Each structure stands twice: as structure tokens, then as C-alpha cells.
């Protein structure tokens, strides 16, 4: 299960909840983007990016998408279909 691991204390497994550590900053820097540039690409504020990178606010929605993909044995690109918005 995502977010859990077990440790062995005196030969009995104990589940321990793990806090996910976002790798957004690492990937953003690798892509050569600033927080502002990434925020504009993603459609959120720069402070949201800062909060996600620091772990101050959760990335629960990202974790849910990962669980969806694992459960359905698919990639994110398969899970979400992009459709054009046409003016009515």
C-alpha cells in the first residue's frame, strides 16, 4: 500500500505510515524551470509550488492519482483524457 512500510521489531511486523517527500523541486530544477514558470505551466500560484516543494501543504491529490494508476495498472496519460474546450 502506498505510504506504508513495515518494520520488524522483535520479529513482529509493525506497519509504519510514511510521509511522501515531494520531488517537485528536484524535477523542476532538472527541467530548468523557476517556481514561477512551473506555477504558470501547472495553473497554480507560485506560493502553491513553494508549499508543495517544502512539504508544508500536502500533495494528496497526486498520491490519489498514483493509487488510481497502480490499481488500474495504467499510466497517468491513460487515466486522464485531454479534450479540447470548444466555444459554444
PDB file with one MODEL, atoms N, CA, C and O in Angstrom:
MODEL        1
ATOM      1  N   UNK A   1       0.849  -1.180   0.000  1.00  0.00           N
ATOM      2  CA  UNK A   1       0.000   0.000   0.000  1.00  0.00           C
ATOM      3  C   UNK A   1       0.888   1.234   0.000  1.00  0.00           C
ATOM      4  O   UNK A   1       1.898   1.274   0.703  1.00  0.00           O
ATOM      5  N   UNK A   2       0.522   2.230  -0.777  1.00  0.00           N
ATOM      6  CA  UNK A   2       1.290   3.462  -0.876  1.00  0.00           C
ATOM      7  C   UNK A   2       1.278   4.176   0.469  1.00  0.00           C
ATOM      8  O   UNK A   2       0.227   4.335   1.090  1.00  0.00           O
ATOM      9  N   UNK A   3       2.454   4.602   0.910  1.00  0.00           N
ATOM     10  CA  UNK A   3       2.540   5.354   2.151  1.00  0.00           C
ATOM     11  C   UNK A   3       2.779   4.523   3.388  1.00  0.00           C
ATOM     12  O   UNK A   3       2.884   5.071   4.486  1.00  0.00           O
ATOM     13  N   UNK A   4       2.868   3.216   3.241  1.00  0.00           N
ATOM     14  CA  UNK A   4       3.112   2.366   4.396  1.00  0.00           C
ATOM     15  C   UNK A   4       4.286   1.446   4.127  1.00  0.00           C
ATOM     16  O   UNK A   4       4.525   1.027   2.994  1.00  0.00           O
ATOM     17  N   UNK A   5       5.003   1.145   5.175  1.00  0.00           N
ATOM     18  CA  UNK A   5       6.058   0.144   5.124  1.00  0.00           C
ATOM     19  C   UNK A   5       5.980  -0.613   6.427  1.00  0.00           C
ATOM     20  O   UNK A   5       5.276  -0.192   7.344  1.00  0.00           O
ATOM     21  N   UNK A   6       6.674  -1.698   6.526  1.00  0.00           N
ATOM     22  CA  UNK A   6       6.674  -2.424   7.785  1.00  0.00           C
ATOM     23  C   UNK A   6       8.088  -2.492   8.318  1.00  0.00           C
ATOM     24  O   UNK A   6       9.056  -2.561   7.561  1.00  0.00           O
ATOM     25  N   UNK A   7       8.186  -2.472   9.614  1.00  0.00           N
ATOM     26  CA  UNK A   7       9.487  -2.658  10.254  1.00  0.00           C
ATOM     27  C   UNK A   7       9.375  -3.874  11.159  1.00  0.00           C
ATOM     28  O   UNK A   7       8.289  -4.227  11.617  1.00  0.00           O
ATOM     29  N   UNK A   8      10.486  -4.493  11.403  1.00  0.00           N
ATOM     30  CA  UNK A   8      10.489  -5.702  12.213  1.00  0.00           C
ATOM     31  C   UNK A   8      11.024  -5.378  13.596  1.00  0.00           C
ATOM     32  O   UNK A   8      12.217  -5.128  13.766  1.00  0.00           O
ATOM     33  N   UNK A   9      10.146  -5.382  14.574  1.00  0.00           N
ATOM     34  CA  UNK A   9      10.552  -5.171  15.966  1.00  0.00           C
ATOM     35  C   UNK A   9      10.389  -6.496  16.683  1.00  0.00           C
ATOM     36  O   UNK A   9       9.279  -6.994  16.868  1.00  0.00           O
ATOM     37  N   UNK A  10      11.504  -7.044  17.077  1.00  0.00           N
ATOM     38  CA  UNK A  10      11.485  -8.344  17.761  1.00  0.00           C
ATOM     39  C   UNK A  10      10.700  -9.380  16.960  1.00  0.00           C
ATOM     40  O   UNK A  10       9.894 -10.132  17.508  1.00  0.00           O
ATOM     41  N   UNK A  11      10.949  -9.402  15.673  1.00  0.00           N
ATOM     42  CA  UNK A  11      10.378 -10.386  14.750  1.00  0.00           C
ATOM     43  C   UNK A  11       8.873 -10.277  14.591  1.00  0.00           C
ATOM     44  O   UNK A  11       8.233 -11.264  14.226  1.00  0.00           O
ATOM     45  N   UNK A  12       8.278  -9.114  14.850  1.00  0.00           N
ATOM     46  CA  UNK A  12       6.864  -8.933  14.542  1.00  0.00           C
ATOM     47  C   UNK A  12       6.738  -7.662  13.716  1.00  0.00           C
ATOM     48  O   UNK A  12       7.209  -6.596  14.112  1.00  0.00           O
ATOM     49  N   UNK A  13       6.095  -7.793  12.562  1.00  0.00           N
ATOM     50  CA  UNK A  13       5.983  -6.675  11.632  1.00  0.00           C
ATOM     51  C   UNK A  13       5.023  -5.624  12.172  1.00  0.00           C
ATOM     52  O   UNK A  13       3.927  -5.945  12.631  1.00  0.00           O
ATOM     53  N   UNK A  14       5.446  -4.370  12.114  1.00  0.00           N
ATOM     54  CA  UNK A  14       4.634  -3.247  12.575  1.00  0.00           C
ATOM     55  C   UNK A  14       4.494  -2.271  11.410  1.00  0.00           C
ATOM     56  O   UNK A  14       5.497  -1.786  10.887  1.00  0.00           O
ATOM     57  N   UNK A  15       3.245  -1.975  10.992  1.00  0.00           N
ATOM     58  CA  UNK A  15       3.097  -1.011   9.901  1.00  0.00           C
ATOM     59  C   UNK A  15       3.461   0.397  10.368  1.00  0.00           C
ATOM     60  O   UNK A  15       3.081   0.815  11.462  1.00  0.00           O
ATOM     61  N   UNK A  16       4.194   1.117   9.536  1.00  0.00           N
ATOM     62  CA  UNK A  16       4.603   2.484   9.842  1.00  0.00           C
ATOM     63  C   UNK A  16       4.195   3.359   8.670  1.00  0.00           C
ATOM     64  O   UNK A  16       4.584   3.104   7.530  1.00  0.00           O
ATOM     65  N   UNK A  17       3.413   4.388   8.951  1.00  0.00           N
ATOM     66  CA  UNK A  17       2.995   5.295   7.888  1.00  0.00           C
ATOM     67  C   UNK A  17       4.177   6.151   7.480  1.00  0.00           C
ATOM     68  O   UNK A  17       4.870   6.719   8.323  1.00  0.00           O
ATOM     69  N   UNK A  18       4.400   6.237   6.173  1.00  0.00           N
ATOM     70  CA  UNK A  18       5.475   7.060   5.646  1.00  0.00           C
ATOM     71  C   UNK A  18       4.886   8.318   5.047  1.00  0.00           C
ATOM     72  O   UNK A  18       3.860   8.272   4.368  1.00  0.00           O
ATOM     73  N   UNK A  19       5.534   9.439   5.298  1.00  0.00           N
ATOM     74  CA  UNK A  19       5.105  10.691   4.696  1.00  0.00           C
ATOM     75  C   UNK A  19       5.837  10.837   3.363  1.00  0.00           C
ATOM     76  O   UNK A  19       7.067  10.812   3.323  1.00  0.00           O
ATOM     77  N   UNK A  20       5.081  10.989   2.271  1.00  0.00           N
ATOM     78  CA  UNK A  20       5.745  11.134   0.980  1.00  0.00           C
ATOM     79  C   UNK A  20       6.535  12.429   0.919  1.00  0.00           C
ATOM     80  O   UNK A  20       6.078  13.469   1.393  1.00  0.00           O
ATOM     81  N   UNK A  21       7.699  12.361   0.343  1.00  0.00           N
ATOM     82  CA  UNK A  21       8.532  13.546   0.177  1.00  0.00           C
ATOM     83  C   UNK A  21       8.456  13.959  -1.288  1.00  0.00           C
ATOM     84  O   UNK A  21       8.976  13.265  -2.161  1.00  0.00           O
ATOM     85  N   UNK A  22       7.810  15.082  -1.552  1.00  0.00           N
ATOM     86  CA  UNK A  22       7.693  15.516  -2.947  1.00  0.00           C
ATOM     87  C   UNK A  22       9.070  15.761  -3.571  1.00  0.00           C
ATOM     88  O   UNK A  22       9.968  16.308  -2.931  1.00  0.00           O
ATOM     89  N   UNK A  23       9.214  15.351  -4.815  1.00  0.00           N
ATOM     90  CA  UNK A  23      10.460  15.587  -5.545  1.00  0.00           C
ATOM     91  C   UNK A  23      10.251  16.674  -6.592  1.00  0.00           C
ATOM     92  O   UNK A  23      10.967  16.740  -7.591  1.00  0.00           O
ATOM     93  N   UNK A  24       9.260  17.523  -6.346  1.00  0.00           N
ATOM     94  CA  UNK A  24       8.912  18.570  -7.304  1.00  0.00           C
ATOM     95  C   UNK A  24      10.093  19.499  -7.553  1.00  0.00           C
ATOM     96  O   UNK A  24      10.402  19.807  -8.704  1.00  0.00           O
ATOM     97  N   UNK A  25      10.755  19.946  -6.497  1.00  0.00           N
ATOM     98  CA  UNK A  25      11.872  20.883  -6.658  1.00  0.00           C
ATOM     99  C   UNK A  25      12.988  20.268  -7.490  1.00  0.00           C
ATOM    100  O   UNK A  25      13.534  20.915  -8.384  1.00  0.00           O
ATOM    101  N   UNK A  26      13.325  19.017  -7.193  1.00  0.00           N
ATOM    102  CA  UNK A  26      14.375  18.328  -7.936  1.00  0.00           C
ATOM    103  C   UNK A  26      14.033  18.245  -9.425  1.00  0.00           C
ATOM    104  O   UNK A  26      14.866  18.554 -10.278  1.00  0.00           O
ATOM    105  N   UNK A  27      12.824  17.833  -9.726  1.00  0.00           N
ATOM    106  CA  UNK A  27      12.400  17.689 -11.119  1.00  0.00           C
ATOM    107  C   UNK A  27      12.259  19.044 -11.809  1.00  0.00           C
ATOM    108  O   UNK A  27      12.567  19.184 -12.993  1.00  0.00           O
ATOM    109  N   UNK A  28      11.788  20.039 -11.055  1.00  0.00           N
ATOM    110  CA  UNK A  28      11.652  21.387 -11.621  1.00  0.00           C
ATOM    111  C   UNK A  28      13.017  21.936 -12.006  1.00  0.00           C
ATOM    112  O   UNK A  28      13.201  22.466 -13.102  1.00  0.00           O
ATOM    113  N   UNK A  29      13.973  21.802 -11.091  1.00  0.00           N
ATOM    114  CA  UNK A  29      15.329  22.298 -11.367  1.00  0.00           C
ATOM    115  C   UNK A  29      15.965  21.539 -12.526  1.00  0.00           C
ATOM    116  O   UNK A  29      16.648  22.131 -13.361  1.00  0.00           O
ATOM    117  N   UNK A  30      15.741  20.245 -12.573  1.00  0.00           N
ATOM    118  CA  UNK A  30      16.267  19.424 -13.666  1.00  0.00           C
ATOM    119  C   UNK A  30      15.704  19.893 -15.008  1.00  0.00           C
ATOM    120  O   UNK A  30      16.388  19.841 -16.030  1.00  0.00           O
ATOM    121  N   UNK A  31      14.447  20.351 -14.992  1.00  0.00           N
ATOM    122  CA  UNK A  31      13.802  20.855 -16.208  1.00  0.00           C
ATOM    123  C   UNK A  31      14.213  22.294 -16.520  1.00  0.00           C
ATOM    124  O   UNK A  31      13.852  22.834 -17.565  1.00  0.00           O
ATOM    125  N   UNK A  32      14.970  22.912 -15.611  1.00  0.00           N
ATOM    126  CA  UNK A  32      15.423  24.281 -15.829  1.00  0.00           C
ATOM    127  C   UNK A  32      14.337  25.330 -15.664  1.00  0.00           C
ATOM    128  O   UNK A  32      14.367  26.380 -16.306  1.00  0.00           O
ATOM    129  N   UNK A  33      13.374  25.032 -14.792  1.00  0.00           N
ATOM    130  CA  UNK A  33      12.253  25.958 -14.581  1.00  0.00           C
ATOM    131  C   UNK A  33      12.352  26.625 -13.216  1.00  0.00           C
ATOM    132  O   UNK A  33      12.858  26.041 -12.258  1.00  0.00           O
ATOM    133  N   UNK A  34      11.863  27.848 -13.144  1.00  0.00           N
ATOM    134  CA  UNK A  34      11.712  28.524 -11.858  1.00  0.00           C
ATOM    135  C   UNK A  34      10.370  28.111 -11.259  1.00  0.00           C
ATOM    136  O   UNK A  34       9.535  27.517 -11.942  1.00  0.00           O
ATOM    137  N   UNK A  35      10.170  28.425  -9.995  1.00  0.00           N
ATOM    138  CA  UNK A  35       8.879  28.135  -9.377  1.00  0.00           C
ATOM    139  C   UNK A  35       7.760  28.890 -10.084  1.00  0.00           C
ATOM    140  O   UNK A  35       6.664  28.361 -10.269  1.00  0.00           O
ATOM    141  N   UNK A  36       8.043  30.127 -10.475  1.00  0.00           N
ATOM    142  CA  UNK A  36       7.036  30.925 -11.176  1.00  0.00           C
ATOM    143  C   UNK A  36       6.682  30.304 -12.523  1.00  0.00           C
ATOM    144  O   UNK A  36       5.507  30.211 -12.878  1.00  0.00           O
ATOM    145  N   UNK A  37       7.691  29.882 -13.269  1.00  0.00           N
ATOM    146  CA  UNK A  37       7.431  29.267 -14.579  1.00  0.00           C
ATOM    147  C   UNK A  37       6.616  27.985 -14.425  1.00  0.00           C
ATOM    148  O   UNK A  37       5.677  27.746 -15.184  1.00  0.00           O
ATOM    149  N   UNK A  38       6.978  27.163 -13.441  1.00  0.00           N
ATOM    150  CA  UNK A  38       6.230  25.924 -13.221  1.00  0.00           C
ATOM    151  C   UNK A  38       4.800  26.222 -12.794  1.00  0.00           C
ATOM    152  O   UNK A  38       3.864  25.554 -13.233  1.00  0.00           O
ATOM    153  N   UNK A  39       4.632  27.220 -11.942  1.00  0.00           N
ATOM    154  CA  UNK A  39       3.281  27.559 -11.477  1.00  0.00           C
ATOM    155  C   UNK A  39       2.390  27.965 -12.643  1.00  0.00           C
ATOM    156  O   UNK A  39       1.210  27.614 -12.682  1.00  0.00           O
ATOM    157  N   UNK A  40       2.952  28.701 -13.586  1.00  0.00           N
ATOM    158  CA  UNK A  40       2.163  29.119 -14.758  1.00  0.00           C
ATOM    159  C   UNK A  40       1.829  27.930 -15.656  1.00  0.00           C
ATOM    160  O   UNK A  40       0.736  27.865 -16.218  1.00  0.00           O
ATOM    161  N   UNK A  41       2.762  26.993 -15.794  1.00  0.00           N
ATOM    162  CA  UNK A  41       2.508  25.811 -16.613  1.00  0.00           C
ATOM    163  C   UNK A  41       1.449  24.902 -15.990  1.00  0.00           C
ATOM    164  O   UNK A  41       0.644  24.293 -16.694  1.00  0.00           O
ATOM    165  N   UNK A  42       1.464  24.823 -14.655  1.00  0.00           N
ATOM    166  CA  UNK A  42       0.552  23.934 -13.944  1.00  0.00           C
ATOM    167  C   UNK A  42      -0.799  24.604 -13.689  1.00  0.00           C
ATOM    168  O   UNK A  42      -1.814  23.922 -13.542  1.00  0.00           O
ATOM    169  N   UNK A  43      -0.812  25.931 -13.637  1.00  0.00           N
ATOM    170  CA  UNK A  43      -2.058  26.650 -13.388  1.00  0.00           C
ATOM    171  C   UNK A  43      -2.353  26.856 -11.914  1.00  0.00           C
ATOM    172  O   UNK A  43      -3.512  26.887 -11.501  1.00  0.00           O
ATOM    173  N   UNK A  44      -1.292  26.999 -11.121  1.00  0.00           N
ATOM    174  CA  UNK A  44      -1.439  27.287  -9.697  1.00  0.00           C
ATOM    175  C   UNK A  44      -0.570  28.494  -9.377  1.00  0.00           C
ATOM    176  O   UNK A  44       0.188  28.964 -10.226  1.00  0.00           O
ATOM    177  N   UNK A  45      -0.683  28.991  -8.157  1.00  0.00           N
ATOM    178  CA  UNK A  45       0.142  30.136  -7.776  1.00  0.00           C
ATOM    179  C   UNK A  45       1.565  29.686  -7.453  1.00  0.00           C
ATOM    180  O   UNK A  45       1.814  28.513  -7.174  1.00  0.00           O
ATOM    181  N   UNK A  46       2.477  30.628  -7.497  1.00  0.00           N
ATOM    182  CA  UNK A  46       3.869  30.339  -7.150  1.00  0.00           C
ATOM    183  C   UNK A  46       3.971  29.869  -5.700  1.00  0.00           C
ATOM    184  O   UNK A  46       4.777  28.994  -5.384  1.00  0.00           O
ATOM    185  N   UNK A  47       3.151  30.451  -4.818  1.00  0.00           N
ATOM    186  CA  UNK A  47       3.188  30.036  -3.410  1.00  0.00           C
ATOM    187  C   UNK A  47       2.713  28.591  -3.240  1.00  0.00           C
ATOM    188  O   UNK A  47       3.167  27.893  -2.334  1.00  0.00           O
ATOM    189  N   UNK A  48       1.807  28.142  -4.101  1.00  0.00           N
ATOM    190  CA  UNK A  48       1.386  26.742  -4.055  1.00  0.00           C
ATOM    191  C   UNK A  48       2.560  25.831  -4.382  1.00  0.00           C
ATOM    192  O   UNK A  48       2.765  24.815  -3.718  1.00  0.00           O
ATOM    193  N   UNK A  49       3.329  26.190  -5.403  1.00  0.00           N
ATOM    194  CA  UNK A  49       4.520  25.417  -5.758  1.00  0.00           C
ATOM    195  C   UNK A  49       5.490  25.408  -4.578  1.00  0.00           C
ATOM    196  O   UNK A  49       6.037  24.363  -4.226  1.00  0.00           O
ATOM    197  N   UNK A  50       5.702  26.573  -3.968  1.00  0.00           N
ATOM    198  CA  UNK A  50       6.608  26.658  -2.812  1.00  0.00           C
ATOM    199  C   UNK A  50       6.139  25.747  -1.686  1.00  0.00           C
ATOM    200  O   UNK A  50       6.944  25.045  -1.074  1.00  0.00           O
ATOM    201  N   UNK A  51       4.840  25.759  -1.412  1.00  0.00           N
ATOM    202  CA  UNK A  51       4.286  24.921  -0.349  1.00  0.00           C
ATOM    203  C   UNK A  51       4.427  23.437  -0.673  1.00  0.00           C
ATOM    204  O   UNK A  51       4.765  22.645   0.207  1.00  0.00           O
ATOM    205  N   UNK A  52       4.175  23.052  -1.908  1.00  0.00           N
ATOM    206  CA  UNK A  52       4.324  21.655  -2.307  1.00  0.00           C
ATOM    207  C   UNK A  52       5.777  21.217  -2.179  1.00  0.00           C
ATOM    208  O   UNK A  52       6.064  20.136  -1.664  1.00  0.00           O
ATOM    209  N   UNK A  53       6.692  22.061  -2.649  1.00  0.00           N
ATOM    210  CA  UNK A  53       8.106  21.696  -2.609  1.00  0.00           C
ATOM    211  C   UNK A  53       8.622  21.551  -1.184  1.00  0.00           C
ATOM    212  O   UNK A  53       9.448  20.680  -0.910  1.00  0.00           O
ATOM    213  N   UNK A  54       8.151  22.382  -0.290  1.00  0.00           N
ATOM    214  CA  UNK A  54       8.625  22.344   1.093  1.00  0.00           C
ATOM    215  C   UNK A  54       7.905  21.284   1.924  1.00  0.00           C
ATOM    216  O   UNK A  54       8.342  20.945   3.024  1.00  0.00           O
ATOM    217  N   UNK A  55       6.806  20.770   1.395  1.00  0.00           N
ATOM    218  CA  UNK A  55       6.023  19.791   2.143  1.00  0.00           C
ATOM    219  C   UNK A  55       5.059  20.420   3.123  1.00  0.00           C
ATOM    220  O   UNK A  55       4.426  19.717   3.910  1.00  0.00           O
ATOM    221  N   UNK A  56       4.935  21.777   3.085  1.00  0.00           N
ATOM    222  CA  UNK A  56       4.010  22.461   4.003  1.00  0.00           C
ATOM    223  C   UNK A  56       2.563  22.082   3.712  1.00  0.00           C
ATOM    224  O   UNK A  56       1.765  21.914   4.634  1.00  0.00           O
ATOM    225  N   UNK A  57       2.227  21.949   2.446  1.00  0.00           N
ATOM    226  CA  UNK A  57       0.879  21.502   2.108  1.00  0.00           C
ATOM    227  C   UNK A  57       0.998  20.188   1.373  1.00  0.00           C
ATOM    228  O   UNK A  57       1.972  19.923   0.668  1.00  0.00           O
ATOM    229  N   UNK A  58      -0.006  19.388   1.556  1.00  0.00           N
ATOM    230  CA  UNK A  58       0.028  18.038   1.023  1.00  0.00           C
ATOM    231  C   UNK A  58      -0.134  17.949  -0.481  1.00  0.00           C
ATOM    232  O   UNK A  58      -0.638  18.855  -1.144  1.00  0.00           O
ATOM    233  N   UNK A  59       0.303  16.849  -0.969  1.00  0.00           N
ATOM    234  CA  UNK A  59       0.125  16.521  -2.378  1.00  0.00           C
ATOM    235  C   UNK A  59      -0.784  15.293  -2.453  1.00  0.00           C
ATOM    236  O   UNK A  59      -0.554  14.369  -3.234  1.00  0.00           O
ATOM    237  N   UNK A  60      -1.833  15.313  -1.608  1.00  0.00           N
ATOM    238  CA  UNK A  60      -2.753  14.179  -1.518  1.00  0.00           C
ATOM    239  C   UNK A  60      -3.360  13.821  -2.869  1.00  0.00           C
ATOM    240  O   UNK A  60      -3.521  12.643  -3.188  1.00  0.00           O
ATOM    241  N   UNK A  61      -3.692  14.824  -3.652  1.00  0.00           N
ATOM    242  CA  UNK A  61      -4.310  14.563  -4.952  1.00  0.00           C
ATOM    243  C   UNK A  61      -3.353  13.799  -5.873  1.00  0.00           C
ATOM    244  O   UNK A  61      -3.789  12.949  -6.649  1.00  0.00           O
ATOM    245  N   UNK A  62      -2.067  14.095  -5.791  1.00  0.00           N
ATOM    246  CA  UNK A  62      -1.078  13.379  -6.592  1.00  0.00           C
ATOM    247  C   UNK A  62      -0.994  11.929  -6.113  1.00  0.00           C
ATOM    248  O   UNK A  62      -0.922  11.004  -6.921  1.00  0.00           O
ATOM    249  N   UNK A  63      -1.004  11.744  -4.809  1.00  0.00           N
ATOM    250  CA  UNK A  63      -0.958  10.390  -4.260  1.00  0.00           C
ATOM    251  C   UNK A  63      -2.171   9.582  -4.696  1.00  0.00           C
ATOM    252  O   UNK A  63      -2.052   8.390  -4.982  1.00  0.00           O
ATOM    253  N   UNK A  64      -3.340  10.220  -4.750  1.00  0.00           N
ATOM    254  CA  UNK A  64      -4.555   9.519  -5.204  1.00  0.00           C
ATOM    255  C   UNK A  64      -4.416   9.080  -6.656  1.00  0.00           C
ATOM    256  O   UNK A  64      -4.809   7.969  -7.013  1.00  0.00           O
ATOM    257  N   UNK A  65      -3.860   9.950  -7.491  1.00  0.00           N
ATOM    258  CA  UNK A  65      -3.670   9.597  -8.894  1.00  0.00           C
ATOM    259  C   UNK A  65      -2.722   8.410  -9.008  1.00  0.00           C
ATOM    260  O   UNK A  65      -2.949   7.516  -9.824  1.00  0.00           O
ATOM    261  N   UNK A  66      -1.668   8.389  -8.205  1.00  0.00           N
ATOM    262  CA  UNK A  66      -0.733   7.256  -8.209  1.00  0.00           C
ATOM    263  C   UNK A  66      -1.461   5.981  -7.823  1.00  0.00           C
ATOM    264  O   UNK A  66      -1.260   4.937  -8.444  1.00  0.00           O
ATOM    265  N   UNK A  67      -2.317   6.058  -6.787  1.00  0.00           N
ATOM    266  CA  UNK A  67      -3.069   4.865  -6.363  1.00  0.00           C
ATOM    267  C   UNK A  67      -4.026   4.399  -7.452  1.00  0.00           C
ATOM    268  O   UNK A  67      -4.175   3.197  -7.674  1.00  0.00           O
ATOM    269  N   UNK A  68      -4.685   5.353  -8.144  1.00  0.00           N
ATOM    270  CA  UNK A  68      -5.549   5.001  -9.272  1.00  0.00           C
ATOM    271  C   UNK A  68      -4.754   4.225 -10.319  1.00  0.00           C
ATOM    272  O   UNK A  68      -5.181   3.168 -10.781  1.00  0.00           O
ATOM    273  N   UNK A  69      -3.597   4.763 -10.685  1.00  0.00           N
ATOM    274  CA  UNK A  69      -2.781   4.142 -11.728  1.00  0.00           C
ATOM    275  C   UNK A  69      -2.302   2.757 -11.318  1.00  0.00           C
ATOM    276  O   UNK A  69      -2.292   1.836 -12.134  1.00  0.00           O
ATOM    277  N   UNK A  70      -1.905   2.604 -10.061  1.00  0.00           N
ATOM    278  CA  UNK A  70      -1.474   1.283  -9.587  1.00  0.00           C
ATOM    279  C   UNK A  70      -2.635   0.302  -9.602  1.00  0.00           C
ATOM    280  O   UNK A  70      -2.477  -0.843 -10.025  1.00  0.00           O
ATOM    281  N   UNK A  71      -3.799   0.743  -9.142  1.00  0.00           N
ATOM    282  CA  UNK A  71      -4.970  -0.135  -9.086  1.00  0.00           C
ATOM    283  C   UNK A  71      -5.429  -0.549 -10.483  1.00  0.00           C
ATOM    284  O   UNK A  71      -5.867  -1.680 -10.694  1.00  0.00           O
ATOM    285  N   UNK A  72      -5.323   0.376 -11.428  1.00  0.00           N
ATOM    286  CA  UNK A  72      -5.785   0.110 -12.792  1.00  0.00           C
ATOM    287  C   UNK A  72      -4.666  -0.347 -13.717  1.00  0.00           C
ATOM    288  O   UNK A  72      -4.895  -0.616 -14.896  1.00  0.00           O
ATOM    289  N   UNK A  73      -3.451  -0.433 -13.172  1.00  0.00           N
ATOM    290  CA  UNK A  73      -2.287  -0.838 -13.948  1.00  0.00           C
ATOM    291  C   UNK A  73      -2.153   0.000 -15.227  1.00  0.00           C
ATOM    292  O   UNK A  73      -2.102  -0.530 -16.337  1.00  0.00           O
ATOM    293  N   UNK A  74      -2.099   1.314 -15.035  1.00  0.00           N
ATOM    294  CA  UNK A  74      -2.012   2.217 -16.181  1.00  0.00           C
ATOM    295  C   UNK A  74      -1.092   3.391 -15.869  1.00  0.00           C
ATOM    296  O   UNK A  74      -0.650   3.564 -14.733  1.00  0.00           O
ATOM    297  N   UNK A  75      -0.816   4.177 -16.869  1.00  0.00           N
ATOM    298  CA  UNK A  75      -0.027   5.395 -16.739  1.00  0.00           C
ATOM    299  C   UNK A  75      -0.979   6.578 -16.582  1.00  0.00           C
ATOM    300  O   UNK A  75      -2.152   6.486 -16.942  1.00  0.00           O
ATOM    301  N   UNK A  76      -0.480   7.674 -16.052  1.00  0.00           N
ATOM    302  CA  UNK A  76      -1.311   8.878 -15.867  1.00  0.00           C
ATOM    303  C   UNK A  76      -1.927   9.306 -17.197  1.00  0.00           C
ATOM    304  O   UNK A  76      -3.096   9.685 -17.260  1.00  0.00           O
ATOM    305  N   UNK A  77      -1.129   9.242 -18.250  1.00  0.00           N
ATOM    306  CA  UNK A  77      -1.612   9.657 -19.565  1.00  0.00           C
ATOM    307  C   UNK A  77      -2.809   8.834 -20.026  1.00  0.00           C
ATOM    308  O   UNK A  77      -3.650   9.319 -20.783  1.00  0.00           O
ATOM    309  N   UNK A  78      -2.882   7.581 -19.565  1.00  0.00           N
ATOM    310  CA  UNK A  78      -4.014   6.726 -19.916  1.00  0.00           C
ATOM    311  C   UNK A  78      -5.223   7.022 -19.038  1.00  0.00           C
ATOM    312  O   UNK A  78      -6.364   6.861 -19.471  1.00  0.00           O
ATOM    313  N   UNK A  79      -4.976   7.449 -17.818  1.00  0.00           N
ATOM    314  CA  UNK A  79      -6.036   7.690 -16.848  1.00  0.00           C
ATOM    315  C   UNK A  79      -6.839   8.941 -17.177  1.00  0.00           C
ATOM    316  O   UNK A  79      -8.056   8.974 -16.993  1.00  0.00           O
ATOM    317  N   UNK A  80      -6.157   9.961 -17.660  1.00  0.00           N
ATOM    318  CA  UNK A  80      -6.805  11.246 -17.889  1.00  0.00           C
ATOM    319  C   UNK A  80      -6.784  11.579 -19.373  1.00  0.00           C
ATOM    320  O   UNK A  80      -5.722  11.648 -19.992  1.00  0.00           O
ATOM    321  N   UNK A  81      -7.942  11.781 -19.921  1.00  0.00           N
ATOM    322  CA  UNK A  81      -8.068  12.124 -21.335  1.00  0.00           C
ATOM    323  C   UNK A  81      -8.184  13.635 -21.470  1.00  0.00           C
ATOM    324  O   UNK A  81      -9.033  14.259 -20.833  1.00  0.00           O
ATOM    325  N   UNK A  82      -7.338  14.213 -22.291  1.00  0.00           N
ATOM    326  CA  UNK A  82      -7.411  15.639 -22.533  1.00  0.00           C
ATOM    327  C   UNK A  82      -8.344  15.894 -23.698  1.00  0.00           C
ATOM    328  O   UNK A  82      -8.179  15.317 -24.773  1.00  0.00           O
ATOM    329  N   UNK A  83      -9.318  16.754 -23.488  1.00  0.00           N
ATOM    330  CA  UNK A  83     -10.262  17.105 -24.550  1.00  0.00           C
ATOM    331  C   UNK A  83     -10.221  18.606 -24.747  1.00  0.00           C
ATOM    332  O   UNK A  83     -10.026  19.363 -23.796  1.00  0.00           O
ATOM    333  N   UNK A  84     -10.404  19.024 -25.966  1.00  0.00           N
ATOM    334  CA  UNK A  84     -10.380  20.471 -26.229  1.00  0.00           C
ATOM    335  C   UNK A  84     -11.686  21.096 -25.794  1.00  0.00           C
ATOM    336  O   UNK A  84     -12.769  20.528 -25.933  1.00  0.00           O
ATOM    337  N   UNK A  85     -11.533  22.273 -25.271  1.00  0.00           N
ATOM    338  CA  UNK A  85     -12.722  23.043 -24.897  1.00  0.00           C
ATOM    339  C   UNK A  85     -13.106  23.877 -26.088  1.00  0.00           C
ATOM    340  O   UNK A  85     -12.349  24.751 -26.511  1.00  0.00           O
ATOM    341  N   UNK A  86     -14.276  23.619 -26.634  1.00  0.00           N
ATOM    342  CA  UNK A  86     -14.698  24.402 -27.789  1.00  0.00           C
ATOM    343  C   UNK A  86     -15.744  25.425 -27.356  1.00  0.00           C
ATOM    344  O   UNK A  86     -16.635  25.122 -26.562  1.00  0.00           O
ATOM    345  N   UNK A  87     -15.621  26.634 -27.886  1.00  0.00           N
ATOM    346  CA  UNK A  87     -16.610  27.664 -27.517  1.00  0.00           C
ATOM    347  C   UNK A  87     -17.993  27.264 -28.037  1.00  0.00           C
ATOM    348  O   UNK A  87     -18.141  26.763 -29.152  1.00  0.00           O
ATOM    349  N   UNK A  88     -18.985  27.500 -27.201  1.00  0.00           N
ATOM    350  CA  UNK A  88     -20.352  27.119 -27.593  1.00  0.00           C
ATOM    351  C   UNK A  88     -21.084  28.282 -28.164  1.00  0.00           C
ATOM    352  O   UNK A  88     -22.246  28.152 -28.548  1.00  0.00           O
TER     353      UNK A  88
ENDMDL
END
